Amino acid sequence: MTTMSEAAAFEQIKPSDLPSPPQTALQILRACSSDVVTSTELSALAEKDPVLTAELLRVVNTAFFGLSRTVQSLNHAVTILGQRSLRNIVLCISVRDAIDNHAIPGFDSTEYWEDSLRRAVSSKLLAERINSRSEDCFTAGLLQDFGLLVLFYVKPETAHYWQELRGLDPDTRYEKEQQYFGTTHTEVIQMLAEAWDLPQELSTVLGAHHNCESCEPCKTQSETHTLCEILYCADWMSTIFNADDKPKLLEQTRQLLGNKFDLASEGISECLNTLSEEVESAASSLGLRINKQPNFEEIMLQANVKLAEANLSYQELTWKLEQTLRERDDLAAELDRELELAREIQESLLPKNLTDDFPVTGINVSARQLSGDFYDYFQLKDGRIYFNLADVSGKGVNAALLMAKTSSLFHCLGKHIHEPDKLLSHINNELCETAIRGMFVTMIAGIYDPKSGLVKMVNAGNPPALLLTRDGKAQAIDATASPLGILPNTPFPLAKDITLTNNCLYLFSDGATEGVLDGKEMLGLKGVLQLIISHRDKAPRERLQAIVQQFQTASNKLHDDITMVLIEGPKLNTSC
């Protein structure tokens, strides 16, 4: 049990401790609360963030959130969706990205998002079943226990409570939160709602869904009261899938839904049987990675099997455990071998270091065994040099496979297509044909002519490149296009021609700009520039190695893959 001092620490949570969505997302959420804002103004706000724009277009074109036809432009999407639906989708994306999946050591974020999606989908299904307004229910359901994730985020050493809390019914879990943390997820989510400027109705039900009867607005506003009750019941529906005593919890949930909404047992079963398929669809649309969801019948079968297994003798259980552990160890060893081989294959895709006077050099350091970043450069027959740096959304095997495909496409097609904008257009169309789970690729790619010092380049959703002169001046080259793999037939306009005579060009993934050296704040573009300048007296390859080494020294485990590419122009008198 936590001490009183630990509980008091939770009561001192400040708004600055809370996660915050990107500034553009906050501006959209606030603008959607206005009755006079236009779709054109909302589109202009969203287009300030190319990655958010691309993600919005991807989500609205998915089956779960999708429209009747493919939407190619954000302005068109906003016009069709309306402010309320746009706000809900932006809010879902913001919640999904607010806390990194690896930010809480020992905490299973996959399980958390599975539970959150079950609550969200259960809320949506209940609203449809009782003919209530359902457009806000999914979003409210996704948010309703987000305060618990924030509590673990603020105090990561409490992550061991997660499995215990996850298996409890909603009322018992709520009491345990107060006992362990000195506060509850409802209090935290109300603080977050205020910080994010959420609508008052949404803030009210998120704070009151465990005690709807004492909610003053719920007593006078029927829609608010109904949404509050839906969230509470959806919590019970979701918990059936995690509880140890599933038959008991199922019976309690049926009684609750019957009392609250006069739902018959048959209607409740229909909702529960639909739940798993809907959860997988919602996860795919939001780009959330979850496990294969068992259907309701499988859940109840597992419960019965578990009861039967409880009657096995102690010797039989011990034998089964030992056998399972041996199988687990064998599978883990085999997986390690497979991952090591995959890493070797990844490294073989990176360009080999050429002579020291070759103008392009790069480095890639993975945060995990497999990397989602990559870079490449190779020389064309006329002496010009093709180069790129890219970052695949997500991590793990899926990102590594998409990285290998994109890298191979660039290297193969680049030998025949000598215009970067056309090359990226071809690669984008290829990726869109087989896009899965909402994954995409940010990329900077271009051609450098060592004879003239000119660079033609496209920045597709990547952090800005830095053009650095020998006297220390810097120019940021921002994204001119959305990431690859979002929508087919997307244009990829070239950035303004760049001259590298007496200059050099730095490309880097967001692992650099979002990296932390002092243990407090992310570097950002300005911090990366200062880091580059501090090592400019070194040779190119040593320079990149020294920069990456600082990130590795500052943290025992990298937060994200770090990839950097340096292109040095001709006739340099000093390093830049």
C-alpha positions in Angstrom: 0.0 0.0 0.0 1.3 3.5 -0.8 2.3 5.7 2.2 0.4 8.9 3.0 3.3 10.9 1.6 3.0 9.1 -1.7 -0.7 9.6 -1.9 -0.3 13.3 -1.1 2.2 13.6 -4.0 -0.7 12.6 -6.3 -2.9 15.3 -4.9 -0.3 17.8 -5.9 -0.5 17.0 -9.6 -0.1 20.3 -11.5 -1.4 21.1 -15.0 2.2 21.2 -16.2 2.6 17.5 -15.2 -0.2 16.5 -17.6 0.5 15.4 -21.2 -0.4 17.8 -23.9 -1.4 17.3 -27.6 0.4 19.2 -30.3 -0.3 23.0 -30.4 -2.1 22.6 -33.7 -4.5 20.0 -32.2 -5.2 22.2 -29.3 -6.0 25.1 -31.6 -8.4 22.9 -33.6 -10.2 21.7 -30.4 -10.7 25.2 -29.3 -11.8 26.4 -32.7 -14.4 23.6 -32.9 -16.1 25.1 -29.8 -16.8 28.3 -31.7 -20.1 28.7 -33.5 -18.7 31.0 -36.1 -15.5 29.2 -37.3 -15.6 28.0 -40.9 -14.4 24.8 -42.5 -11.8 26.9 -44.4 -10.4 28.3 -41.1 -10.3 24.8 -39.6 -8.5 23.4 -42.6 -5.9 26.2 -42.4 -5.3 25.4 -38.8 -4.7 21.7 -39.4 -2.5 22.3 -42.4 0.1 23.9 -40.1 1.0 20.3 -39.1 1.6 18.1 -42.2 1.7 14.9 -40.1 -1.6 15.7 -38.3 -3.2 16.6 -41.7 -2.1 13.3 -43.2 -3.3 11.3 -40.2 -6.7 13.1 -40.2 -7.1 12.2 -43.9 -6.1 8.6 -43.2 -8.5 8.2 -40.3 -11.6 9.7 -42.0 -11.0 7.4 -45.0 -11.0 4.2 -42.9 -13.9 1.9 -42.6 -14.6 2.7 -38.9 -14.6 6.5 -39.1 -15.0 6.6 -42.9 -17.2 8.6 -45.2 -19.2 7.3 -48.1 -16.5 8.1 -50.6 -12.7 8.8 -50.5 -11.8 12.3 -49.4 -8.7 13.8 -50.9 -8.5 17.2 -49.2 -8.8 18.3 -45.6 -11.1 21.1 -46.5 -13.5 18.6 -48.1 -13.3 16.3 -45.0 -14.0 19.2 -42.6 -17.0 20.3 -44.8 -18.5 16.8 -44.8 -17.7 15.8 -41.2 -18.7 19.0 -39.5 -17.1 20.6 -36.4 -18.3 18.0 -33.8 -17.0 15.0 -35.7 -13.7 16.7 -36.6 -13.2 17.6 -32.9 -13.9 14.0 -31.9 -11.4 12.6 -34.4 -8.7 15.1 -33.5 -9.3 14.3 -29.8 -9.0 10.6 -30.4 -5.7 11.1 -32.3 -4.4 13.4 -29.5 -5.3 10.9 -26.7 -3.6 8.1 -28.7 -0.4 10.1 -29.1 -0.3 11.9 -25.7 1.8 9.4 -23.9 4.4 7.2 -25.6 3.8 3.5 -25.4 7.2 3.0 -23.7 7.1 6.0 -21.3 6.0 3.8 -18.3 8.5 1.0 -17.6 6.7 -2.3 -16.7 3.4 -1.0 -17.9 1.6 -2.9 -20.7 0.3 -0.2 -23.0 -1.2 -2.7 -25.4 -3.5 -4.0 -22.7 -4.4 -0.4 -21.7 -5.5 0.5 -25.3 -7.4 -2.8 -25.7 -9.4 -1.9 -22.5 -9.9 1.7 -23.6 -11.1 0.7 -27.1 -13.5 -1.8 -25.5 -15.0 1.0 -23.4 -15.2 3.3 -26.4 -16.8 0.7 -28.6 -19.2 -0.5 -25.8 -20.3 3.1 -25.4 -21.0 3.5 -29.1 -22.9 0.1 -29.3 -25.0 1.0 -26.2 -25.9 4.4 -27.6 -27.0 2.8 -30.9 -29.0 0.2 -29.0 -30.9 2.7 -27.0 -31.3 5.2 -29.9 -29.2 7.8 -28.1 -26.9 10.3 -29.8 -23.8 8.2 -30.4 -21.3 10.6 -32.1 -19.7 11.6 -28.8 -19.9 8.2 -27.1 -16.9 6.6 -28.7 -14.6 9.6 -27.9 -15.9 9.8 -24.3 -15.4 6.1 -23.8 -11.8 6.3 -25.1 -11.1 9.2 -22.7 -13.0 8.0 -19.6 -10.1 6.1 -18.0 -7.3 8.1 -19.5 -6.7 9.7 -16.1 -5.5 6.3 -14.8 -2.9 6.2 -17.5 -1.8 9.7 -16.5 -1.4 8.6 -12.9 0.9 5.8 -13.9 2.8 8.3 -16.2 3.3 10.8 -13.4 4.4 8.0 -10.9 5.8 5.2 -13.1 7.0 3.2 -10.0 3.3 2.4 -9.3 3.0 0.4 -12.6 2.8 -2.8 -10.7 -0.7 -1.9 -9.6 -1.9 -2.1 -13.2 -2.6 -5.8 -13.4 -4.5 -5.9 -10.1 -6.7 -2.9 -11.0 -7.4 -4.2 -14.5 -9.0 -7.4 -13.1 -11.3 -5.6 -10.7 -14.9 -4.5 -11.3 -15.3 -0.7 -12.0 -16.6 0.1 -8.4 -13.8 -1.8 -6.6 -11.2 -0.4 -9.0 -12.3 3.1 -8.3 -12.0 2.6 -4.5 -8.5 1.0 -5.0 -7.4 4.1 -6.9 -8.2 6.3 -4.0 -6.4 4.0 -1.7 -3.3 3.7 -3.8 -3.0 7.1 -5.3 -4.8 9.5 -3.0 -6.9 10.5 -6.0 -8.9 9.0 -8.9 -8.8 9.0 -12.7 -12.0 11.1 -12.8 -10.3 13.9 -10.9 -7.3 13.8 -13.2 -9.4 13.7 -16.4 -11.3 16.8 -15.3 -8.0 18.6 -14.8 -6.9 17.4 -18.3 -10.3 18.4 -19.8 -9.7 22.0 -18.5 -6.1 22.1 -19.8 -7.3 20.9 -23.2 -10.4 23.2 -23.3 -12.8 20.3 -23.8 -16.5 21.0 -24.1 -18.2 21.4 -20.7 -20.7 18.5 -21.4 -17.8 16.1 -22.1 -15.8 17.3 -19.1 -18.8 16.8 -16.9 -19.6 13.2 -17.8 -15.9 12.2 -17.7 -15.7 13.5 -14.1 -19.0 12.0 -13.0 -19.4 8.7 -14.8 -18.8 6.7 -11.5 -21.4 8.7 -9.7 -24.0 9.9 -12.2 -26.7 10.4 -9.6 -24.8 13.2 -7.8 -24.0 15.1 -11.0 -25.9 18.3 -11.0 -26.0 18.9 -14.8 -27.1 15.3 -15.2 -30.3 16.1 -13.2 -31.4 18.8 -15.6 -29.9 17.7 -18.9 -31.2 14.3 -20.1 -28.6 13.8 -22.9 -25.8 14.5 -20.4 -27.3 12.0 -17.9 -27.7 9.4 -20.6 -24.1 9.8 -21.8 -22.9 9.5 -18.1 -24.8 6.3 -17.6 -23.6 4.9 -20.9 -19.9 5.4 -19.9 -20.5 3.7 -16.5 -22.2 0.7 -18.1 -19.6 0.5 -20.9 -16.9 0.2 -18.2 -18.7 -2.9 -16.8 -19.0 -4.4 -20.2 -15.3 -4.0 -20.9 -14.3 -5.5 -17.6 -16.0 -8.8 -18.3 -13.1 -9.6 -20.7 -10.4 -9.1 -17.9 -12.1 -10.2 -14.7 -11.1 -13.5 -13.0 -14.7 -14.4 -12.2 -16.3 -13.7 -15.6 -19.6 -15.5 -15.0 -20.3 -13.4 -11.9 -19.3 -10.1 -13.6 -21.5 -11.0 -16.6 -24.5 -11.5 -14.4 -23.8 -8.2 -12.6 -23.5 -6.4 -15.9 -26.7 -7.8 -17.3 -28.6 -6.6 -14.2 -27.0 -3.2 -14.4 -27.9 -2.7 -18.1 -31.4 -4.0 -17.5 -32.0 -1.5 -14.7 -30.4 1.5 -16.5 -31.7 1.0 -20.0 -34.2 -1.8 -19.8 -32.1 -4.0 -22.1 -32.9 -7.6 -22.4 -30.3 -10.3 -22.0 -30.5 -11.1 -25.7 -29.7 -7.5 -26.7 -26.8 -7.4 -24.2 -25.3 -10.6 -25.7 -25.6 -9.2 -29.2 -23.5 -6.1 -28.1 -20.9 -8.3 -26.4 -20.6 -10.7 -29.4 -20.0 -7.7 -31.7 -17.5 -6.0 -29.4 -14.3 -7.8 -30.4 -14.7 -7.3 -34.1 -15.6 -3.6 -33.6 -12.5 -3.1 -31.3 -10.2 -4.5 -34.0 -11.7 -2.2 -36.6 -11.4 0.8 -34.3 -7.8 0.0 -33.5 -6.9 -0.4 -37.2 -8.5 3.0 -38.0 -6.7 4.7 -35.1 -3.4 3.0 -35.9 -3.2 1.3 -32.5 -1.5 -2.0 -32.3 -3.5 -4.5 -30.2 -3.6 -8.3 -29.9 -6.1 -10.5 -31.7 -9.3 -10.1 -29.8 -11.2 -13.2 -28.6 -14.9 -13.1 -29.1 -17.4 -13.2 -26.3 -18.1 -16.9 -26.6 -14.3 -17.7 -26.4 -14.1 -15.6 -23.3 -16.8 -17.5 -21.5 -15.4 -20.8 -22.8 -12.0 -19.8 -21.2 -13.8 -19.1 -18.0 -15.3 -22.5 -17.9 -12.0 -24.1 -18.8 -10.4 -22.2 -16.0 -12.9 -23.6 -13.5 -12.2 -27.1 -14.8 -8.5 -26.6 -14.6 -8.8 -25.5 -10.9 -9.7 -29.1 -10.1 -6.5 -30.5 -11.5 -4.1 -32.0 -9.0 -1.1 -30.0 -7.7 1.3 -32.4 -9.5 -0.5 -31.9 -12.9 -0.4 -28.2 -12.6 3.3 -28.2 -11.7 4.1 -30.4 -14.7 2.1 -28.1 -17.0 3.9 -25.0 -15.7 7.3 -26.5 -16.1 6.4 -27.6 -19.7 5.1 -24.2 -20.5 8.2 -22.5 -19.1 10.4 -24.7 -21.2 8.4 -23.9 -24.3 8.5 -20.2 -23.5 12.3 -20.3 -23.1 12.7 -22.2 -26.4 10.5 -19.7 -28.2 12.3 -16.7 -26.7 15.6 -18.1 -27.8 14.3 -18.7 -31.3 12.8 -15.2 -31.4 16.2 -13.7 -30.3 17.9 -15.6 -33.2 15.3 -14.4 -35.6 15.6 -10.8 -34.5 19.4 -10.8 -34.7 19.2 -12.2 -38.2 16.6 -9.5 -39.1 18.9 -6.8 -37.7 21.8 -8.1 -39.8 19.5 -7.9 -42.9 18.5 -4.3 -42.0 22.2 -3.3 -41.7 22.9 -4.8 -45.1 20.4 -2.4 -46.6 22.3 0.6 -45.3 24.9 2.1 -47.7 28.5 1.0 -47.2 30.9 3.7 -46.1 32.9 4.9 -49.1 36.2 6.9 -49.2 36.7 9.6 -46.6 36.4 12.3 -49.3 33.0 11.1 -50.5 30.6 14.0 -49.7 27.8 12.0 -48.1 27.9 10.0 -44.9 25.3 8.7 -42.5 24.6 6.9 -39.2 21.7 4.9 -37.8 21.3 3.8 -34.2 18.3 1.8 -33.2 16.4 2.2 -29.9 15.4 -1.5 -30.1 16.7 -4.6 -31.9 15.0 -3.5 -35.2 14.9 0.0 -36.6 12.1 1.9 -38.3 14.6 4.5 -39.6 16.8 4.2 -42.6 19.0 6.2 -44.9 20.6 5.6 -48.3 22.9 7.2 -50.9 24.3 6.0 -54.2 26.0 7.5 -57.2 24.4 7.7 -60.6 26.4 7.2 -63.8 26.6 11.0 -64.5 28.3 11.6 -61.0 25.2 12.9 -59.2 24.4 11.4 -55.9 20.9 10.2 -54.8 20.3 10.4 -51.0 17.5 9.9 -48.6 16.6 9.6 -44.9 13.3 8.2 -43.7 11.4 7.2 -40.6 8.6 4.6 -40.6 5.7 5.2 -38.1 5.7 2.8 -35.2 8.3 0.4 -34.0 9.1 -3.3 -34.1 8.7 -5.9 -36.8 6.0 -4.1 -38.8 8.0 -0.9 -39.0 11.1 -2.9 -40.0 9.4 -4.7 -42.8 7.9 -1.4 -44.2 11.4 0.1 -43.8 12.9 -2.7 -45.9 10.3 -2.3 -48.6 10.6 1.5 -48.8 14.4 1.3 -48.9 14.4 -1.3 -51.7 11.9 0.8 -53.7 14.1 3.9 -53.4 17.3 2.1 -54.3 15.8 0.3 -57.3 13.5 3.0 -58.8 16.1 5.8 -58.1 18.5 4.3 -60.7 15.9 5.0 -63.4 13.9 8.0 -62.1 16.3 10.9 -61.7 13.7 13.5 -60.5 13.1 13.3 -56.7 9.5 14.5 -56.8 8.6 11.9 -59.4 10.5 9.2 -57.5 8.6 9.8 -54.3 5.3 9.9 -56.1 6.0 6.4 -57.5 7.1 5.1 -54.1 4.0 6.6 -52.4 1.7 4.9 -54.9 3.4 1.5 -54.3 3.1 1.9 -50.5 -0.5 2.9 -50.7 -1.4 -0.3 -52.5 -0.4 -2.4 -49.5 -0.8 0.1 -46.6 -1.8 -1.6 -43.3 -2.7 -0.5 -39.8 -2.4 3.2 -40.7 1.4 3.1 -41.1 3.2 5.7 -43.1 6.8 6.9 -43.9 8.3 10.4 -43.5 11.2 10.9 -45.9 13.7 13.5 -47.1 15.1 12.6 -50.5 17.0 14.4 -53.2 19.8 14.5 -55.8 23.1 16.3 -55.1 25.4 17.3 -58.0 29.0 17.6 -56.6 30.1 19.5 -59.8 27.7 22.4 -59.4 27.0 22.0 -55.6 23.2 22.1 -56.3 20.7 19.9 -54.4 17.1 19.2 -55.6 15.2 17.8 -52.6 11.7 16.9 -51.3 10.8 16.9 -47.6 7.8 14.6 -47.1 6.7 15.1 -43.5 10.1 14.8 -42.0 11.6 17.2 -39.4 13.3 20.2 -41.2 16.7 19.7 -42.7 19.4 22.2 -41.7 21.6 24.0 -44.3 24.7 25.2 -42.4 27.3 27.6 -43.6 30.9 27.7 -42.6 30.3 30.9 -40.6 27.7 29.2 -38.5 24.5 30.5 -40.1 21.7 28.0 -40.5 18.5 27.7 -42.6 15.7 25.2 -41.9 14.2 23.5 -44.9 10.6 22.5 -43.9 8.4 19.8 -45.2 6.8 20.5 -48.5 4.5 17.4 -48.7 2.7 14.9 -46.5 4.3 11.5 -45.6 4.4 8.5 -48.0 1.7 5.8 -47.8 -1.2 8.0 -46.8 -3.1 8.8 -50.0 -2.2 7.8 -53.6 -1.4 10.3 -56.4 -0.2 12.9 -53.8 2.0 15.6 -55.2 5.6 15.9 -53.8 6.8 19.4 -54.7 10.5 20.2 -54.6 11.9 22.5 -52.1 13.7 25.6 -53.4 17.1 24.7 -55.0 19.8 24.5 -52.4 23.5 25.4 -53.1 26.1 23.5 -51.1 29.2 25.4 -52.2 31.0 26.2 -49.0 27.9 24.8 -47.1 26.7 21.5 -45.8 23.3 19.9 -45.3 22.2 17.9 -42.2 19.2 15.5 -42.4 17.9 13.8 -39.2 14.9 11.8 -37.9 12.6 12.9 -35.1 14.7 10.8 -32.7 17.2 13.7 -32.7 14.7 16.6 -32.3 12.8 14.7 -29.6 15.9 13.4 -27.9 16.8 14.5 -24.4 20.3 15.3 -23.1 19.7 17.1 -19.8 16.9 14.8 -18.6 14.3 17.5 -18.8 13.2 18.8 -22.2 13.4 17.6 -25.8 16.1 19.2 -27.9 14.0 20.5 -30.7 15.4 22.0 -33.9 17.4 24.7 -32.0 19.0 22.1 -29.7 20.0 19.9 -32.6 21.7 22.9 -34.3 23.7 23.7 -31.2 24.7 20.1 -30.9 25.9 20.0 -34.5 27.9 23.2 -34.1 29.6 21.9 -31.0 31.2 19.1 -33.0 31.8 20.9 -36.3 35.6 20.7 -35.9 35.5 16.9 -36.3 35.7 14.9 -39.6 32.2 14.1 -41.0 31.9 10.5 -39.9 33.4 11.3 -36.4 31.1 14.3 -36.2 27.9 12.1 -36.6 29.3 9.5 -34.2 30.0 12.1 -31.6 26.5 13.6 -31.8 24.8 10.2 -31.5 27.2 9.2 -28.6 25.9 12.2 -26.6 22.3 10.8 -26.8 23.5 7.4 -25.8 25.5 8.7 -22.9 22.6 10.8 -21.6 20.2 7.8 -21.5 20.5 4.1 -20.7 17.9 3.4 -23.4 17.2 5.6 -26.4 13.6 6.9 -26.6 13.6 6.5 -30.4 15.8 5.5 -33.3 18.3 8.2 -34.3 19.4 8.6 -37.9 21.5 11.4 -39.4 22.9 12.1 -42.8 25.5 14.8 -43.6 26.2 16.1 -47.2 29.2 18.4 -47.5 29.5 20.8 -50.4 32.5 21.4 -52.6 35.4 23.9 -51.8 34.9 23.9 -48.1 37.6 25.8 -46.3 36.4 24.9 -42.8 33.9 22.3 -41.5 30.3 23.3 -41.1 
